[in-house]
Structure formats: C-alpha cells, structure tokens
Amino acid sequence: MAYLKERHLFPGGNTSKGFYSFYKYILSQEDGNRILCMKGSPGSGKSYFMKKIGAHFAAKGYTIEYHHCSSDNNSLDAVVIKELKLAILDGTAPHMVDPIHPGAVDEVLNMGEALDMDALFLNKKEIMEVQKKISKTFERAYRYFAAAKDIHDDWSSLNAESISTDKISTVTESLKEEIFHTQKSGYGADRHLFATAFTPNGIVTFAEDLVFGFENKFILNGGPGFGKTEIFKKIGSTAQRKGYFVEYMHDPLIPERIEHLLIPELSTCVLTTNEISQTSFTGKVYNIEDFCKADVIAANKEEVAYCSKIFYDLIEKGLSLITDAHTIHDELETFYISAMNFDVANDIFDKVVKKFEKFE
C-alpha cells in the first residue's frame, strides 16, 4: 500500500525520561539526498518556514511528512518530502542536531541571518530570565511524568500477576499466522517515532490518520502490564526477518514501550487501545484480559483502580505544566519576532526551494 500524501508524526516527546528524541529516524543519512539542519531562535519562523516548504511541494503532488513539536503540537520540528528524500529539521535545543556528513548529505540553514542581534542584546537580561522559567517548568513537568511512571509500574505489576504466559503466546502465534503469508529476501529496516505525545493541548495522537487505508488492522485491548509490548516486539522482529520494513510508534510516557506497529508493505498494522491515548480503532480485536487469570484480575481490581486514579492525576498535572511552559515560551518568542527581518527570511525560503527543486 502507499502512504497517505500527508502524514503527521512526533519525532520527540515529553516523557517520564524528560525530552526523548527519535530524530535520527526522520530521514536517515543513507536514504537522504539532502537534510537541512535549521538553526534559529524561538520566533525566527522555523516552523512557518517548514510549513511553507511542505505546502509548496505538496502542491506538486509529493508525499509530505509533518513532524510536530511535542511542546507545541501546532509547530513543526521537521518536514520531509518523501519521494525526493529531502528534509528540514529544527536543529536547536532540545534537539541539538548538527550535520553528520556536511555537504555530502546535510548542511546548516541559519535563520539567525534574519535577526537583528543588536535589538536582542538590549533584551539580554529579560530573555535569559524567561528561558530559565521555561526550563524550570519543563523540569517540574518531567518530575510529574516520572512519578506517573512509578505508579504506572505498580499498576503494571498488578496486572502482570494475572498473565498466563502460554495463552499470551497463543495470541502472538495467532497474529503471526494472520499477518505473514509471504516472505521477501533480506532483513527489513525499522523506523521509530511517536504517534502520540504529551502537549500543551493535552494528549494528542495522530494514530487514526497514520493507519487510514490499512487493510488489515489488529487491535490489542488491555491496560498496562499485560505484555502488549512483548507481542509487538515479536511481531516486529518476525516482520523484519521476513524482509519487511516496520514502523514502531512508541509510548509517549515510557518510550521503551511500543504503542503501535505498522507494516505498510503488507497493509497491516497492530494497534493498542491503551490507557494513555484511549483511541478506539476498528479491526480484529484481541482483548488481552480474556487470555489472563480472571480471579487475579478481580482480586486486584481495587488496587488497580487506585493506581489508575493517581496515575491520571499526575499526568494531568504534568500536562498543565507543559501548557504553562508553552505560555512562557510565547513570551520569549515576542522578543525574537520583533527583531526578525522577514524579507531576509523570504530570501532564504526562495533559495531552499531552488536547492530542493534540483532533486526533482
């Protein structure tokens, strides 16, 4: 199957481990024709620039990936023009991306050329104070997400007590039989990103759009601790051994966990209806609890309910702090917007378009 002509993802996330990046999977050095690492301050038009680039090449019929910023889901961290193997990445903090193979694949795009540095120097003290507030607010949010993860671990351990290993293995084998009927040569590549993120607008997910048009959808229903990530890993490794490319969409709180798995060449995806995104899908459903010990689930019901309440309270507080950080960040952007020369920025845009069009 072919992807939709417009895809939306998160290359990084605000997690229990702080900011977590899958930036290297936006466009690999091996596959990329040109990767521009955009450097520039808040308010220097980086996201607007990437949206313009995406719209320009979308109008020509190319598939565009919009990689959104988890700290402002209406802004972009990257844009990819799939067929031309071109990308622009926000290379500023917290991503801190620099060219790996300068000139051969990637290069720096300096939006600072459009800034009035003298005007910014006059506001040096205020800018530094606002940046400190932003950092402290994010640190607090990450502490709440880390606390939520601890409670989540307890919730998971309670559910894990009910697992019947043999029955869970049956689910895995059943999925393999339904998914894999053919085999390619070689070993399939993998890609790791987020479909869901903790943002200033709450928990935002692009999962439904990402799997639009997939013919085969398998849904794993069940809370934390029921072994869904292990099922994903086994299905993913089987797909790769059979030569298929796999996209792993990771959990926004605990990035080691997998939320969804996509095998586009087979028009197949395995999805979760989980405790974070709470997204419902249509397809063949596996209720994991049906394969577990019902008496243990019943015995732990009250403790699980208590963990669940504390978990969502902590997540809500973390999200409110992400929102506060975004509000403060808006204050920071005002300093830079007033120092921006948009004529210079437009000239940079025109040069990038010409550079990219050489690959058509």
Contacts in CASP RR format, 6 or more apart in sequence:
PFRMAT RR
TARGET T0000
AUTHOR 0000-0000-0000
METHOD contacts of the structure
MODEL  1
MAYLKERHLFPGGNTSKGFYSFYKYILSQEDGNRILCMKGSPGSGKSYFM
KKIGAHFAAKGYTIEYHHCSSDNNSLDAVVIKELKLAILDGTAPHMVDPI
HPGAVDEVLNMGEALDMDALFLNKKEIMEVQKKISKTFERAYRYFAAAKD
IHDDWSSLNAESISTDKISTVTESLKEEIFHTQKSGYGADRHLFATAFTP
NGIVTFAEDLVFGFENKFILNGGPGFGKTEIFKKIGSTAQRKGYFVEYMH
DPLIPERIEHLLIPELSTCVLTTNEISQTSFTGKVYNIEDFCKADVIAAN
KEEVAYCSKIFYDLIEKGLSLITDAHTIHDELETFYISAMNFDVANDIFD
KVVKKFEKFE
1 213 0 8 1.000
1 214 0 8 1.000
1 215 0 8 1.000
1 264 0 8 1.000
1 265 0 8 1.000
1 267 0 8 1.000
2 63 0 8 1.000
3 63 0 8 1.000
3 82 0 8 1.000
3 264 0 8 1.000
4 63 0 8 1.000
4 209 0 8 1.000
4 212 0 8 1.000
4 213 0 8 1.000
5 58 0 8 1.000
5 61 0 8 1.000
5 62 0 8 1.000
5 63 0 8 1.000
5 64 0 8 1.000
6 58 0 8 1.000
6 63 0 8 1.000
6 64 0 8 1.000
6 66 0 8 1.000
7 63 0 8 1.000
7 64 0 8 1.000
7 65 0 8 1.000
7 66 0 8 1.000
7 206 0 8 1.000
7 209 0 8 1.000
7 210 0 8 1.000
8 65 0 8 1.000
8 66 0 8 1.000
8 68 0 8 1.000
8 206 0 8 1.000
8 209 0 8 1.000
8 210 0 8 1.000
9 65 0 8 1.000
9 66 0 8 1.000
9 67 0 8 1.000
9 68 0 8 1.000
9 193 0 8 1.000
9 194 0 8 1.000
9 195 0 8 1.000
9 206 0 8 1.000
9 210 0 8 1.000
10 67 0 8 1.000
10 68 0 8 1.000
10 69 0 8 1.000
10 70 0 8 1.000
10 73 0 8 1.000
10 77 0 8 1.000
10 193 0 8 1.000
10 194 0 8 1.000
10 195 0 8 1.000
10 196 0 8 1.000
10 197 0 8 1.000
10 206 0 8 1.000
10 252 0 8 1.000
11 21 0 8 1.000
11 22 0 8 1.000
11 23 0 8 1.000
11 25 0 8 1.000
11 26 0 8 1.000
11 67 0 8 1.000
11 77 0 8 1.000
11 78 0 8 1.000
11 193 0 8 1.000
11 194 0 8 1.000
12 19 0 8 1.000
12 20 0 8 1.000
12 21 0 8 1.000
12 22 0 8 1.000
12 23 0 8 1.000
12 70 0 8 1.000
12 77 0 8 1.000
12 193 0 8 1.000
12 194 0 8 1.000
12 197 0 8 1.000
13 19 0 8 1.000
13 20 0 8 1.000
13 21 0 8 1.000
13 70 0 8 1.000
13 194 0 8 1.000
13 197 0 8 1.000
13 198 0 8 1.000
13 252 0 8 1.000
13 255 0 8 1.000
14 70 0 8 1.000
14 71 0 8 1.000
14 138 0 8 1.000
14 141 0 8 1.000
14 142 0 8 1.000
14 145 0 8 1.000
14 197 0 8 1.000
14 198 0 8 1.000
14 199 0 8 1.000
14 252 0 8 1.000
14 322 0 8 1.000
15 142 0 8 1.000
15 145 0 8 1.000
15 198 0 8 1.000
15 252 0 8 1.000
15 253 0 8 1.000
15 254 0 8 1.000
15 255 0 8 1.000
16 142 0 8 1.000
16 145 0 8 1.000
16 146 0 8 1.000
16 148 0 8 1.000
16 149 0 8 1.000
16 253 0 8 1.000
16 254 0 8 1.000
17 142 0 8 1.000
17 146 0 8 1.000
17 255 0 8 1.000
18 138 0 8 1.000
18 142 0 8 1.000
18 145 0 8 1.000
18 146 0 8 1.000
19 70 0 8 1.000
19 94 0 8 1.000
19 138 0 8 1.000
19 142 0 8 1.000
20 255 0 8 1.000
21 94 0 8 1.000
21 95 0 8 1.000
22 192 0 8 1.000
22 193 0 8 1.000
22 194 0 8 1.000
22 250 0 8 1.000
23 77 0 8 1.000
23 78 0 8 1.000
23 89 0 8 1.000
23 95 0 8 1.000
23 97 0 8 1.000
25 191 0 8 1.000
25 192 0 8 1.000
25 193 0 8 1.000
26 65 0 8 1.000
26 67 0 8 1.000
26 78 0 8 1.000
26 80 0 8 1.000
26 87 0 8 1.000
26 89 0 8 1.000
26 193 0 8 1.000
27 35 0 8 1.000
27 80 0 8 1.000
27 85 0 8 1.000
27 86 0 8 1.000
27 87 0 8 1.000
29 35 0 8 1.000
29 100 0 8 1.000
29 101 0 8 1.000
29 105 0 8 1.000
29 106 0 8 1.000
31 85 0 8 1.000
32 85 0 8 1.000
32 86 0 8 1.000
32 87 0 8 1.000
32 105 0 8 1.000
33 84 0 8 1.000
33 85 0 8 1.000
33 86 0 8 1.000
33 105 0 8 1.000
33 359 0 8 1.000
34 85 0 8 1.000
34 86 0 8 1.000
34 87 0 8 1.000
34 105 0 8 1.000
34 106 0 8 1.000
34 107 0 8 1.000
34 355 0 8 1.000
34 356 0 8 1.000
34 359 0 8 1.000
35 86 0 8 1.000
35 87 0 8 1.000
35 88 0 8 1.000
35 89 0 8 1.000
35 99 0 8 1.000
35 105 0 8 1.000
35 106 0 8 1.000
35 107 0 8 1.000
36 87 0 8 1.000
36 88 0 8 1.000
36 89 0 8 1.000
36 106 0 8 1.000
36 107 0 8 1.000
36 108 0 8 1.000
36 109 0 8 1.000
36 352 0 8 1.000
37 89 0 8 1.000
37 91 0 8 1.000
37 97 0 8 1.000
37 98 0 8 1.000
37 99 0 8 1.000
37 106 0 8 1.000
37 107 0 8 1.000
37 108 0 8 1.000
37 109 0 8 1.000
38 46 0 8 1.000
38 49 0 8 1.000
38 50 0 8 1.000
38 88 0 8 1.000
38 89 0 8 1.000
38 90 0 8 1.000
38 91 0 8 1.000
38 92 0 8 1.000
38 108 0 8 1.000
38 109 0 8 1.000
38 111 0 8 1.000
39 91 0 8 1.000
39 92 0 8 1.000
39 108 0 8 1.000
39 109 0 8 1.000
39 110 0 8 1.000
39 111 0 8 1.000
39 112 0 8 1.000
40 46 0 8 1.000
40 92 0 8 1.000
40 110 0 8 1.000
40 111 0 8 1.000
40 112 0 8 1.000
40 115 0 8 1.000
41 92 0 8 1.000
41 111 0 8 1.000
41 112 0 8 1.000
41 115 0 8 1.000
41 120 0 8 1.000
41 336 0 8 1.000
42 329 0 8 1.000
42 332 0 8 1.000
42 333 0 8 1.000
42 336 0 8 1.000
43 333 0 8 1.000
43 336 0 8 1.000
43 337 0 8 1.000
43 340 0 8 1.000
44 111 0 8 1.000
44 112 0 8 1.000
44 114 0 8 1.000
44 115 0 8 1.000
44 336 0 8 1.000
44 340 0 8 1.000
44 345 0 8 1.000
45 111 0 8 1.000
45 340 0 8 1.000
45 345 0 8 1.000
46 76 0 8 1.000
46 90 0 8 1.000
46 92 0 8 1.000
46 111 0 8 1.000
47 69 0 8 1.000
47 72 0 8 1.000
47 75 0 8 1.000
47 76 0 8 1.000
47 90 0 8 1.000
49 88 0 8 1.000
49 111 0 8 1.000
49 345 0 8 1.000
49 348 0 8 1.000
49 349 0 8 1.000
49 352 0 8 1.000
50 66 0 8 1.000
50 76 0 8 1.000
50 78 0 8 1.000
50 79 0 8 1.000
50 88 0 8 1.000
50 90 0 8 1.000
51 66 0 8 1.000
51 76 0 8 1.000
51 79 0 8 1.000
52 349 0 8 1.000
53 79 0 8 1.000
53 81 0 8 1.000
53 88 0 8 1.000
53 349 0 8 1.000
53 352 0 8 1.000
53 353 0 8 1.000
53 356 0 8 1.000
54 64 0 8 1.000
54 66 0 8 1.000
54 79 0 8 1.000
54 81 0 8 1.000
56 353 0 8 1.000
57 64 0 8 1.000
57 81 0 8 1.000
57 84 0 8 1.000
57 356 0 8 1.000
58 64 0 8 1.000
60 360 0 8 1.000
62 81 0 8 1.000
62 82 0 8 1.000
62 83 0 8 1.000
62 84 0 8 1.000
63 81 0 8 1.000
63 82 0 8 1.000
63 83 0 8 1.000
64 79 0 8 1.000
64 80 0 8 1.000
64 81 0 8 1.000
64 82 0 8 1.000
65 78 0 8 1.000
65 79 0 8 1.000
65 80 0 8 1.000
65 82 0 8 1.000
66 76 0 8 1.000
66 79 0 8 1.000
67 76 0 8 1.000
67 77 0 8 1.000
67 78 0 8 1.000
67 79 0 8 1.000
67 80 0 8 1.000
67 193 0 8 1.000
68 74 0 8 1.000
68 75 0 8 1.000
68 76 0 8 1.000
68 77 0 8 1.000
68 197 0 8 1.000
68 204 0 8 1.000
68 206 0 8 1.000
69 75 0 8 1.000
69 76 0 8 1.000
69 77 0 8 1.000
69 90 0 8 1.000
70 194 0 8 1.000
70 197 0 8 1.000
70 198 0 8 1.000
70 199 0 8 1.000
70 252 0 8 1.000
71 138 0 8 1.000
71 199 0 8 1.000
71 200 0 8 1.000
71 322 0 8 1.000
71 325 0 8 1.000
71 326 0 8 1.000
71 329 0 8 1.000
72 199 0 8 1.000
72 200 0 8 1.000
72 326 0 8 1.000
72 329 0 8 1.000
73 197 0 8 1.000
73 199 0 8 1.000
73 200 0 8 1.000
73 201 0 8 1.000
73 204 0 8 1.000
74 201 0 8 1.000
76 90 0 8 1.000
77 89 0 8 1.000
77 90 0 8 1.000
77 95 0 8 1.000
78 87 0 8 1.000
78 88 0 8 1.000
78 89 0 8 1.000
78 90 0 8 1.000
79 87 0 8 1.000
79 88 0 8 1.000
80 86 0 8 1.000
80 87 0 8 1.000
81 87 0 8 1.000
81 356 0 8 1.000
84 356 0 8 1.000
84 359 0 8 1.000
84 360 0 8 1.000
85 359 0 8 1.000
86 356 0 8 1.000
86 359 0 8 1.000
88 109 0 8 1.000
88 352 0 8 1.000
89 95 0 8 1.000
89 97 0 8 1.000
90 97 0 8 1.000
91 97 0 8 1.000
91 98 0 8 1.000
98 108 0 8 1.000
99 105 0 8 1.000
99 106 0 8 1.000
99 107 0 8 1.000
99 108 0 8 1.000
100 106 0 8 1.000
109 348 0 8 1.000
109 352 0 8 1.000
111 345 0 8 1.000
111 348 0 8 1.000
113 344 0 8 1.000
113 348 0 8 1.000
114 340 0 8 1.000
114 341 0 8 1.000
114 342 0 8 1.000
114 344 0 8 1.000
114 345 0 8 1.000
114 348 0 8 1.000
115 336 0 8 1.000
115 339 0 8 1.000
115 340 0 8 1.000
115 341 0 8 1.000
116 339 0 8 1.000
116 340 0 8 1.000
116 341 0 8 1.000
117 339 0 8 1.000
119 338 0 8 1.000
119 339 0 8 1.000
120 127 0 8 1.000
120 335 0 8 1.000
120 336 0 8 1.000
120 339 0 8 1.000
123 335 0 8 1.000
126 335 0 8 1.000
127 332 0 8 1.000
127 335 0 8 1.000
130 328 0 8 1.000
130 331 0 8 1.000
130 332 0 8 1.000
130 335 0 8 1.000
131 332 0 8 1.000
133 328 0 8 1.000
134 325 0 8 1.000
134 328 0 8 1.000
134 329 0 8 1.000
134 332 0 8 1.000
137 321 0 8 1.000
137 324 0 8 1.000
137 325 0 8 1.000
137 328 0 8 1.000
138 321 0 8 1.000
138 322 0 8 1.000
138 325 0 8 1.000
140 318 0 8 1.000
140 321 0 8 1.000
141 318 0 8 1.000
141 319 0 8 1.000
141 321 0 8 1.000
141 322 0 8 1.000
141 325 0 8 1.000
144 314 0 8 1.000
144 315 0 8 1.000
144 317 0 8 1.000
144 318 0 8 1.000
144 321 0 8 1.000
145 198 0 8 1.000
145 253 0 8 1.000
145 314 0 8 1.000
145 315 0 8 1.000
145 318 0 8 1.000
147 314 0 8 1.000
148 253 0 8 1.000
148 311 0 8 1.000
148 314 0 8 1.000
148 315 0 8 1.000
148 318 0 8 1.000
149 253 0 8 1.000
149 254 0 8 1.000
151 307 0 8 1.000
151 310 0 8 1.000
151 311 0 8 1.000
151 314 0 8 1.000
152 224 0 8 1.000
152 253 0 8 1.000
152 254 0 8 1.000
152 307 0 8 1.000
152 311 0 8 1.000
154 307 0 8 1.000
155 223 0 8 1.000
155 224 0 8 1.000
155 225 0 8 1.000
155 304 0 8 1.000
155 307 0 8 1.000
155 308 0 8 1.000
155 311 0 8 1.000
156 224 0 8 1.000
156 225 0 8 1.000
157 225 0 8 1.000
158 300 0 8 1.000
158 303 0 8 1.000
158 304 0 8 1.000
158 307 0 8 1.000
159 223 0 8 1.000
159 224 0 8 1.000
159 225 0 8 1.000
159 226 0 8 1.000
159 292 0 8 1.000
159 297 0 8 1.000
159 300 0 8 1.000
159 304 0 8 1.000
160 225 0 8 1.000
160 226 0 8 1.000
160 227 0 8 1.000
161 293 0 8 1.000
161 296 0 8 1.000
161 300 0 8 1.000
162 226 0 8 1.000
162 289 0 8 1.000
162 292 0 8 1.000
162 293 0 8 1.000
162 294 0 8 1.000
162 296 0 8 1.000
162 297 0 8 1.000
162 300 0 8 1.000
163 225 0 8 1.000
163 226 0 8 1.000
163 227 0 8 1.000
163 292 0 8 1.000
163 293 0 8 1.000
164 291 0 8 1.000
164 292 0 8 1.000
164 293 0 8 1.000
167 291 0 8 1.000
167 292 0 8 1.000
168 226 0 8 1.000
168 227 0 8 1.000
168 230 0 8 1.000
168 231 0 8 1.000
168 288 0 8 1.000
168 291 0 8 1.000
168 292 0 8 1.000
170 291 0 8 1.000
171 220 0 8 1.000
171 231 0 8 1.000
171 286 0 8 1.000
171 288 0 8 1.000
171 291 0 8 1.000
172 230 0 8 1.000
172 231 0 8 1.000
172 234 0 8 1.000
172 235 0 8 1.000
174 286 0 8 1.000
175 218 0 8 1.000
175 231 0 8 1.000
175 235 0 8 1.000
175 270 0 8 1.000
175 286 0 8 1.000
176 234 0 8 1.000
176 235 0 8 1.000
176 238 0 8 1.000
178 216 0 8 1.000
178 218 0 8 1.000
178 284 0 8 1.000
179 216 0 8 1.000
179 218 0 8 1.000
179 235 0 8 1.000
179 239 0 8 1.000
179 263 0 8 1.000
179 266 0 8 1.000
179 268 0 8 1.000
179 270 0 8 1.000
180 238 0 8 1.000
180 239 0 8 1.000
180 242 0 8 1.000
180 266 0 8 1.000
182 242 0 8 1.000
183 242 0 8 1.000
183 243 0 8 1.000
184 242 0 8 1.000
184 243 0 8 1.000
184 244 0 8 1.000
184 265 0 8 1.000
185 243 0 8 1.000
186 243 0 8 1.000
187 240 0 8 1.000
187 241 0 8 1.000
187 243 0 8 1.000
188 239 0 8 1.000
188 240 0 8 1.000
188 241 0 8 1.000
188 242 0 8 1.000
188 243 0 8 1.000
188 244 0 8 1.000
188 245 0 8 1.000
188 246 0 8 1.000
189 240 0 8 1.000
189 245 0 8 1.000
189 246 0 8 1.000
190 240 0 8 1.000
190 245 0 8 1.000
190 246 0 8 1.000
190 247 0 8 1.000
190 248 0 8 1.000
191 245 0 8 1.000
191 246 0 8 1.000
191 247 0 8 1.000
191 248 0 8 1.000
192 247 0 8 1.000
192 248 0 8 1.000
192 250 0 8 1.000
193 247 0 8 1.000
193 248 0 8 1.000
193 249 0 8 1.000
193 250 0 8 1.000
194 249 0 8 1.000
194 250 0 8 1.000
194 252 0 8 1.000
194 255 0 8 1.000
194 259 0 8 1.000
195 205 0 8 1.000
195 206 0 8 1.000
195 207 0 8 1.000
195 210 0 8 1.000
195 249 0 8 1.000
195 259 0 8 1.000
195 260 0 8 1.000
195 277 0 8 1.000
196 203 0 8 1.000
196 204 0 8 1.000
196 205 0 8 1.000
196 206 0 8 1.000
196 207 0 8 1.000
196 249 0 8 1.000
196 251 0 8 1.000
196 252 0 8 1.000
196 259 0 8 1.000
196 276 0 8 1.000
196 277 0 8 1.000
197 203 0 8 1.000
197 204 0 8 1.000
197 205 0 8 1.000
197 252 0 8 1.000
198 252 0 8 1.000
198 253 0 8 1.000
198 315 0 8 1.000
198 318 0 8 1.000
198 319 0 8 1.000
198 322 0 8 1.000
199 319 0 8 1.000
199 322 0 8 1.000
200 322 0 8 1.000
200 323 0 8 1.000
200 325 0 8 1.000
200 326 0 8 1.000
200 327 0 8 1.000
201 323 0 8 1.000
202 319 0 8 1.000
202 322 0 8 1.000
202 323 0 8 1.000
203 252 0 8 1.000
203 276 0 8 1.000
203 277 0 8 1.000
203 278 0 8 1.000
203 315 0 8 1.000
203 319 0 8 1.000
205 277 0 8 1.000
205 279 0 8 1.000
207 249 0 8 1.000
207 259 0 8 1.000
207 260 0 8 1.000
207 271 0 8 1.000
207 277 0 8 1.000
207 279 0 8 1.000
207 281 0 8 1.000
208 279 0 8 1.000
208 281 0 8 1.000
210 249 0 8 1.000
210 260 0 8 1.000
210 262 0 8 1.000
211 217 0 8 1.000
211 260 0 8 1.000
211 262 0 8 1.000
211 269 0 8 1.000
211 271 0 8 1.000
211 281 0 8 1.000
213 267 0 8 1.000
214 262 0 8 1.000
214 264 0 8 1.000
214 267 0 8 1.000
214 268 0 8 1.000
214 269 0 8 1.000
215 267 0 8 1.000
215 268 0 8 1.000
216 266 0 8 1.000
216 267 0 8 1.000
216 268 0 8 1.000
216 269 0 8 1.000
217 268 0 8 1.000
217 269 0 8 1.000
217 271 0 8 1.000
217 281 0 8 1.000
217 282 0 8 1.000
217 283 0 8 1.000
217 284 0 8 1.000
218 268 0 8 1.000
218 269 0 8 1.000
218 270 0 8 1.000
218 271 0 8 1.000
218 283 0 8 1.000
218 284 0 8 1.000
218 286 0 8 1.000
219 270 0 8 1.000
219 271 0 8 1.000
219 272 0 8 1.000
219 273 0 8 1.000
219 281 0 8 1.000
219 283 0 8 1.000
219 284 0 8 1.000
219 285 0 8 1.000
219 286 0 8 1.000
220 228 0 8 1.000
220 231 0 8 1.000
220 270 0 8 1.000
220 271 0 8 1.000
220 272 0 8 1.000
220 273 0 8 1.000
220 286 0 8 1.000
220 288 0 8 1.000
221 272 0 8 1.000
221 273 0 8 1.000
221 285 0 8 1.000
221 286 0 8 1.000
221 287 0 8 1.000
221 288 0 8 1.000
221 289 0 8 1.000
222 228 0 8 1.000
222 272 0 8 1.000
222 273 0 8 1.000
222 274 0 8 1.000
222 287 0 8 1.000
222 288 0 8 1.000
222 289 0 8 1.000
223 274 0 8 1.000
223 275 0 8 1.000
223 288 0 8 1.000
224 274 0 8 1.000
224 275 0 8 1.000
226 288 0 8 1.000
226 289 0 8 1.000
226 292 0 8 1.000
227 288 0 8 1.000
228 257 0 8 1.000
228 258 0 8 1.000
228 272 0 8 1.000
228 274 0 8 1.000
228 288 0 8 1.000
229 251 0 8 1.000
229 256 0 8 1.000
229 257 0 8 1.000
229 258 0 8 1.000
231 270 0 8 1.000
232 248 0 8 1.000
232 258 0 8 1.000
232 261 0 8 1.000
232 270 0 8 1.000
233 258 0 8 1.000
235 261 0 8 1.000
235 270 0 8 1.000
236 246 0 8 1.000
236 248 0 8 1.000
236 261 0 8 1.000
236 263 0 8 1.000
239 246 0 8 1.000
239 263 0 8 1.000
239 266 0 8 1.000
240 246 0 8 1.000
244 263 0 8 1.000
244 265 0 8 1.000
244 266 0 8 1.000
245 263 0 8 1.000
245 264 0 8 1.000
245 265 0 8 1.000
246 261 0 8 1.000
246 262 0 8 1.000
246 263 0 8 1.000
247 261 0 8 1.000
247 262 0 8 1.000
247 263 0 8 1.000
247 264 0 8 1.000
248 258 0 8 1.000
248 260 0 8 1.000
248 261 0 8 1.000
249 258 0 8 1.000
249 259 0 8 1.000
249 260 0 8 1.000
249 261 0 8 1.000
249 262 0 8 1.000
250 256 0 8 1.000
250 257 0 8 1.000
250 258 0 8 1.000
250 259 0 8 1.000
251 257 0 8 1.000
251 258 0 8 1.000
251 259 0 8 1.000
251 274 0 8 1.000
251 276 0 8 1.000
252 259 0 8 1.000
252 276 0 8 1.000
252 277 0 8 1.000
253 276 0 8 1.000
253 315 0 8 1.000
259 272 0 8 1.000
259 274 0 8 1.000
259 276 0 8 1.000
259 277 0 8 1.000
260 269 0 8 1.000
260 270 0 8 1.000
260 271 0 8 1.000
260 272 0 8 1.000
261 269 0 8 1.000
261 270 0 8 1.000
261 271 0 8 1.000
262 268 0 8 1.000
262 269 0 8 1.000
263 269 0 8 1.000
271 281 0 8 1.000
273 279 0 8 1.000
273 280 0 8 1.000
273 281 0 8 1.000
275 308 0 8 1.000
275 311 0 8 1.000
276 315 0 8 1.000
289 297 0 8 1.000
END
